[in-house]
Amino acid sequence: MKVNILMATYNGQDFVGEQIESIQNQSFQDWTLLIRDDGSSDRTRDIIQAYAQKDSRIRLINPDSLQNLGVIDSFYHLVKYETADVYLFSDQDDIWLPEKLEKTLAAAVSKDPSRPLLVYTDLKVVDKELNTLHESMIKTQSHHANTSLLQELTENTVTGGTMMINRELADKWTVTQDILMHDWYLALLASAFGELVYLDFPTELYRQHEANVLGARTWSKRVKNWLQPHKLVSKYWSLISQSQKQAKHLLSLDLSSENKELVEAFVTIMDQSLAQRLKSLRTYGFAKNRTFHTLVFRTLIITKFGYRRT
């Protein structure tokens, strides 16, 4: 089995070496680490090259290019760069626990390789010095981990650094525009066309620091939102609108009739009359993963309070 680990880096000199070493320390050793640097201005590329010179499994795929593509396009480029049986995604600043690869691959072996598959796990949230902040990111931020298309349409529980996809799912990924994040879109594809599998144990230390592109939800972030309700409503609507645009990509693919009906109902719900919106919410059960967020989500859908078409 060919195993490709994909890492996108950008100004990650403080932590990228530790992450590479955590990959080198995996109990499963037969892998290739492909790294694409997104135009770093610090020592990130030099650090990567130093590891690559000592370990033939590690390759910087764009040593002569400083082109900045952003996170989503960087990972898309990595997925399409070289064919493998499975692909794992790595952030530049986390730490993989020693049996991450072994356990994730073991869960995939029993699955049909002809069907799109995404396997993901829980993770521990830590600070810059790797002190544990939360034992479980899933339990801290959600009532459950998503495994269905209905759940993933409105909210994502897949953290990219924990996930593995197979070749069938990689081949399904053909767009990068109007996608909220690569892990969310890949989870949509997996749940729509194959299987989305959650393993209820952590496989990495998810480091929180000031330079995170995306981070775990914290009480300080929540309080800041609550003190600015007009901005909070705008943020909710933006997320709803963007998740609809993201889901709309699925309609150009060969969905089952049941999944097509579900996706169409979600992406068109704001074009429906009040009675139709109420019926769609009852029929399909569109919701968020926490009770309070579901209340806000459904209230906004029903009332269209603060809604601006985008």
Salt bridges, closest charged atoms under 4 A:
GLU18 OE2 - ARG207 NH2 3.47
ASP37 OD2 - ARG45 NH1 3.24
ASP38 OD1 - ARG36 NH1 2.68
ASP55 OD2 - ARG57 NH2 2.88
GLU82 OE2 - LYS2 NZ 3.14
GLU82 OE1 - ARG59 NH2 2.93
ASP85 OD1 - ARG167 NH2 3.00
ASP93 OD2 - HIS209 NE2 2.64
GLU99 OE1 - LYS103 NZ 3.56
GLU135 OE1 - LYS124 NZ 3.49
GLU155 OE2 - ARG217 NH2 3.49
GLU195 OE2 - LYS111 NZ 3.04
ASP200 OD1 - LYS139 NZ 3.44
ASP271 OD1 - ARG309 NH1 2.81
